[in-house]
């Protein structure tokens, strides 16, 4: 396994690349005016941690199911961040 050192931590290569891509793919302009504070960080954290193996499926249908599941998980992540931020919920 290839290891990278930086900022006091050692990361394996794949998670380090995944984190890098997540941070640069989801910037402030990506989600501008899309909701509560913390949405960018939530999306970056989620993408940095999501299991890429779950997308390595044999069929298009299973890939789509994995993608739908990850999308639902991301939405829940946003909702939990919003709830923690004290924003109002509509009745």
N, C-alpha and C positions, 0 to 999 in steps of 0.2 A: 504494500500500500504506500502510495506517495503521501508525504506529509508536508504541510506548509506551516511556517511559524509566523506569527504576527500578532501584535497587540496583546502579548502575554498569553496567547492561547495557541494550541496546535490543532489544526484542522486537517482532515483528510481532503484530498484534492477535489473530489466530486462535490461534497457539501460546500467547500469554499467557492467553487465555480457557481454552484446553485445560488448561494447567497449574493455573490457579485451580480449575477444576472437579475435576481429579484430586485436588488437595490437600484440598478440602472434602468430596468424595464418599467418600474413603477415609481415615477417621480411625482412631485407636486402637481405638475400640469396634467398628469394622467387622470386624476380624479378631482380636478378643480370643480368646485360647486357641486360636489356629489354627496355631501353629507357632513357628518360630524368630524371634529378633530380626531386625529389618530387613525384615519382611514388609510393613509399612505403607509404608515408604520405597520398597521395590521396586515395590509396586503403584502408588504415586503416580508414580514415575519412568516406569514402563511406560505408564501411561495418558496421561501428559503427552507422550510421544514417539510413541505409536502413530499410524500414518497413518490419518486419518479418511477419506481418499479411497478406501481399500480397502473401505470399507463402502458407498460410493455406487455400488451395482450396480443393474442393470436388473431383476433378478428376485429373488424371495424366496429361491430356491435358492442363487444366487450370494452373496447377503447372508449366508445361513446358513454357507456355506463360509468366507467371510471371517471371520465371528464365531468359528467353530470354530478356524480357524487362529490368530487372535489369542489365543484362550483357551489353546491349546497353547503359544504363545510365552510367555504369562504364567506358565504352570505351569513351563516351563523356566527362566524368570527366577527364580522362587521356589527351584527346585532348585539353581540355581547359587549363590544367596545362602546357602542352607543349607550347601552344600558348602564355601563360603568361610569360613563361621562355625565350622567344625570340629565340627559336630554328628555324632553317631554315625549310621551307616547300618545298617539291619537286614540280616542275612545271609539 
